[in-house]
């Protein structure tokens, strides 16, 4: 697969280069030069295939020139070795539970796939990779567990002080070995800006082989297509149209769904559900994209004031707002609405949604009030296990289950480096390491 930069369509690099560089030198994002469209017969047979088998079809169409079929199948089977079940809330509304992996968040799909892709390529050469990653909540835990003890890779995770839940912080700070956590006195946007600046710092790049595990890395985006396609396969006999509703922060998850759609997966519409960080909904209303400082909300993994992956979405639609709006909508909800939605679904359905999933549920209610279509299903992506947000459910007096792997975290010691949001201090810290 060849890839270009969203800022330079004449650029051409191979997949391995894009994986280890993460960002082009011009600070764009990598996108496939050609998006292959799957044969209709392959898609038609998906209802008889498992999630890993469907995942392989998608990954092989993109990566067949970069990785052998045998090696890619082993990577996919190992990375996507947990279920993504559908929970029906109504006859035409489903919750897609993406929190059954090791870190209890949808980002396990991306983190596990990326770590195995890197390990595959690193077998061919003797060098150590330094991964820098910013997290607003769930990315860090998925990356930490995905890369823990992977030979030849050291991971540095930046997270905003006081803006992730306790469980999310424990998932970042209790690993040790090749995983280190840096607590930044600032916002997620500060963390993300520091990581991006490091990638373009000549002095750092002369010393380290730097790359990212954020969704800016194309190898994080590819595996997030898998569950969109698998869900379509599960529902296609019952419904003619499917709308996916994706809680969105950095917009990588929904960009992956749109990439799957471009590859031929028949998806009617995408709706991005956001919290009070409503940059993209405002863009659709005004036609003006205005980044702004993020604000803290209950749905903290979506507290992003300048979502990186939205440029990929615009690129897929030729930066044409009219084309984009034919397949995409974005809506925003505040904390009060999120709490009402959580209580409503628990009382009516005895089902517990995390705050992010609640934004998706609210988006479905709004969409259904506008459109009444026959044989139309709405699928809300449940991006994190409710146990990651104990304060929310304790306030709402809703009991929730704590999985064994989470309960164990409370007995582990935290280890983190505390730092202000000065890039120079972060750079000096990295340079001080051997």
N, C-alpha and C positions, 0 to 999 in steps of 0.2 A: 504494500500500500504506500502510495506517495501522498504527502501532505503539504499544504501551503499555509501561509499565515493569513489570518483574517485582515491584516493590514497590507499584505502583499501577495496577491494571487499568482504571481510569477515565481515565487519561492517554491522549491521542491526538495523535500527531505524524505528519507525512508522512515519506517515506523520505529525502528530501534533508536534512531537519532531523536525523534520526537519524544519517545518515552524518557530518555535520559536527559534531554535538554529541557523538557517541560514547556518552556516559553521560547518562541523565536526571539532573535536579537532585537527585533523592532517592537517588542512588547505586545504583539498580537497573540492569538491563540491558534494552535494547529487544527486544521480541518482536512478531511480526505479530499484529494484532488478530484476523485471520482467516487460517487456513492453508488455501489452496486445495488441493483434491484433483484431481489430473489425471484426465482422461478415460481409462478403461481402454483405449480404442482407440489413444490416443497412446502409452501405455506398451507395448502389444502390438507396435507398429511400431518400437520402438527397436532391435531386432536388425538392422534394415536402415539404421540411422543412425550417423553418426560421433559422436565425443565432443562436438565443438562443437554439433552439431545437437541432441543430447540436452540439453546444457547450456542451449541457447536455450529449449527447451520448459519447463524448470524456472524459469529466470530470468524468462521472459515471463509465466508464470502469476502470479508474485509482483509484477512491476514494470511490467505493461502500462499502468497508470495514471500511471506516473512517467516513463517513457522510451519513445520511439517504438520500434516493432518494428525499423525500419531501423537506428537508432542502437544499440539493444541488441544486435542481431546483430553489428554491427561491433565492439562492445566485447567480446563473448563470443569471437568468432573470433580477435581479437588477443590476448586474455588466455590462452585455452586453446589455444595453438598448438603444443603439444608432447604427446607420447604419454604414456599411463599404462598400460604393458603388464602383462599377467599372466604370472608365471613359475610353472609347476607344480612343487611340491615332491613331491607325491604325487597319486594319482588324485582325491582330494577336498580337497587343501590347495593353496592358491595364494598367491603373494606378489604384491601389487599394488604395482608400482614407481612411486612418486610423486616420484622424484628426478631426473627428466629435464628439468626446467626450468632456468633460468639460474643459480639459487643452489643447485641440487642438493638441494632439500628440498620437501616437499609444500606448504609455505606459499607457493610461487610461484603456485599457483592463486589464493589469496586476495589476495596482495600485488599481482599484476598486475591482477586484476579491480578491486580497490578503487582503485588509482591511476587507472585509466581511467574509472571511475565519477566520481571527484572531478574529473578533468580535464574530463569532459563537463559537469558542473554549473558549474564555474568559468568556462567559456566565456561564461556568461550574465551574469557580474558581475566587476567589477574589484576583487579583494581577494586578499591573500596569506594562505595557510593555514599554520599551524605544527603539524606532526604530532609528538606525543610518543609514543614506543613503548618498552616494556620488553621485553627478550628474555632467555630462558634458553639461547639457542643459535641456533636456525634462523630464528626470526621476523625478527630484525634483518637478516640477509642478504637474505631474500626482500623485505622492505620496502625496503631500500636499493636493490636492483636494480630493483624495481618502480616506485619513485618517482624514480630518478636522472634529473635534468635535466627533470623535469616542471615546466612553467612555473607560477608562482604558489604553489609548495609548498616549504617548508623542513622537513626531517626531523631530529629529535633522537632518537637511539637510546641508551637506558640499558642497560648490561650489567654483570653482576657480575664483579668482578676475580678472575681465576684460576679461574673456574668455567665458562668456555666453551673449546672446543678452539682451537688456534692458527688453523686454517683458518677456523673460524667468526669469530674475532676479525678476521682479515684481511679477510673479507667485509664487516665493519662499518666498518673503519678506513681503507680504501684508496680510498674513492670520491671524497671531496672534493666540490666544487661545492655542491649543495644538501643534502648529507648530512653530518651531524656525529655523532660517537660520543662518549659520556660513560661512562667506566669508573668504576663505583661500588664503593667498598670495602664490600661487603656481599653479600647474597643476591639472587636474582631477586625474592623477595617484597618486599625493600626497594625495588628498582627499580619494581616494579608499584605499591607503595603511594605512592611519590613521584609517579608519573604520575597516579594517581587523585586524589591530593590537589591536584595542579596544576589539574585540571579543575574543581574546586570552589573555587578561589582567585579571589576577586572581582578582586583587583588584577591578577593575570596575565591574566584574561579581559577586563579592560578594555583591556589593551594588545595582546593577541594573539587571533587567531581560532584557538583550540586545538581539536585533535581527535586521535584515536588511530588507529593502524593495528594494534593488538593485536586478538585475536579477540573482545574485548569489543565491537568495532564490527560491527554487523550486516552490513555489506557485505563483511567478511572471511568470515562464516559462509556466505553464500549460495553462493559458487563452490565451497566444499568439498563441497557436495551433488553436484556434477557427476560426480565419479569413482565415487561409490557407485552412482548410477543407471547409468552407463556399464558398470560391472562387472556389475551385475545383468543388463543387456542381453546381455552376452557369455556369461553362464553359464546363462541361464534355460531354454534348450532342453535342457540336460544335467542340471540339478538342480532339484528341487522346492523345496528350502529352502537359504537362504544365511545364514550367520552371518559378520558382519564383526567382526574382532578389531583394535582400534585402540589402538596405544601412546598413552597419554594423560598429559598434563601439566596444561595449563590447561583441558582437556576441551572445547575448541572444535571439534576435528576430529570427535569422536564425536557432539557435539551437532548438527553439520551433518548427519551420517548419519541421526540420529533425526528431524530436520526433513524430510529426504527421505522417510523412512518415513511421516511424518504426511501428506505430500503424495501418498501412494499407492504409493510404490516398495515392492514386496513383499519385505521383509527379515525373516527368521525371528527373529534375535536379534543384539544387540550385546554385545560383551565389551570392557571397558576393561582394557588391560594396563598396569600401573604398575610403577614401581621401588620402592625402599624408602620413598618418599613415598606412603604407603598410606592417605591420608585417606578416600578414597571406598570402598575395600574394607572399611575399618573401620566406616564408616557403615552399609554393608549388613549387617555382622555384628551391630552393636550398636544401630542405629537412632539413634545420636547422631553429629552432625557436629561434629568438633573440629578446627579449623584449628591447625596447629603449624608451627614454623620448618622450612623445607626442609633436607634433608641432601644433600650432594653425592654423586653417583653417576656411573657410566660413561655412563648414558643421561641426559646433563646437560640436554637440552631438556625433560625431564620432571621436573626438580627443582623442584617447586612444592608449597608447603605449604598453600595456600588457593586451589584452582582456581576461578577466577572463573565459568567457564561452567557449572559444575555447577548453579547456580541456574536456568539456562535449561532444563536437563534436568529438574530437579524441577518446573519450571513446566509443561512439556509433559505431565507426568503428574499434574497437579493437586496436587503436593506429597504424593502418596500413595505411600508406599514399596512397598506391595503391588502397585499397578499398575506401578510402575517395574520391580520384580523379574521381572515376567512377560516383559519384553522386554530386560532389561539385567542384566549381571553385571560384577563388577570383581575383578581378582586382582592380587597384587603379587609381585615377585621381586627378590632382592638381586643384588649385583654378581657373586658367585660363580656363581650359577645362570645369569646372563647370559653369562658367559665360557664355561661348559660348553656352553650352547646354541649359541653361535657356532662353537665347535670341532666340535661334533657335526654340525652341518649342513654345515660345510665338508668334513669328512672323509667324510661319507656321500653328500653331494649335489654337492660341489665348488661350492657356492653361498655367497657372502659376505653376511652380514647385519650391519647396523649394530647397536649395542647396543639401540636402541629397538625395532627390528624383532625382535630376539631375545626381548624380553618378550612380543611377540605370538605368536611361535612356541611359547614355553613355555605360554602361555594355551591354545593349540590342543591341545597334548598333554594338558593337564589336562582340557579340555572333552571331548575324544574318549574319555578314560578313563571319563568319567561317562555319556556319551550315545553310543549306537551307532544312528544313524538312516540309513535308506536315502535315496539321492539327496540327500545333504546335503553342501554344500560349505562349507569354511572359508576365508575370505579374510583374510590378514594384511596390513595396510597398512604398506608399507616407507616410512618417513617421511623418511629421509635417505640420501645416498650414503655408503658405507663410508669413502671417502677423508677424510671429515671427522673421523675418529677414529683418526689414525695411531698414537697411543700404545697403543691397545687391540690393534691387529693386529700391531704390532711385539712386544708382550709375548707374544702367542699364536703368533708366528712364522707368520702367515698373510699371503701376498703380496696386495696389492690394487692396483687400477688408479688412477692419478691423472689425471683428465681435464685437457686442455690449459688450460682456463680457471682451474683451481685451481693448476696449476704456475706460471702467470703471476703469481699473487698473491704468491708468495714474493719476487718481484723489485720489488714496489711498497713505497713508504714508508708506514708507519703514522702516522696522525694521530688522537689522541684527547685528550679533556679528562679529567684524573684528579680525582676528587672523593670525599669521604667520604659517608656515607649520611644526611647532614643535609638535611632538606627545605629548611630556610631557606637553606642555601648554594646548593642547586640553584635555588631561586626567585631569589636575588640574582643568580646567573649569568644566568638568562634575562632578568631585568629590565635587566641591564647591556647587553643587545644592542639594537640599533636595530630 
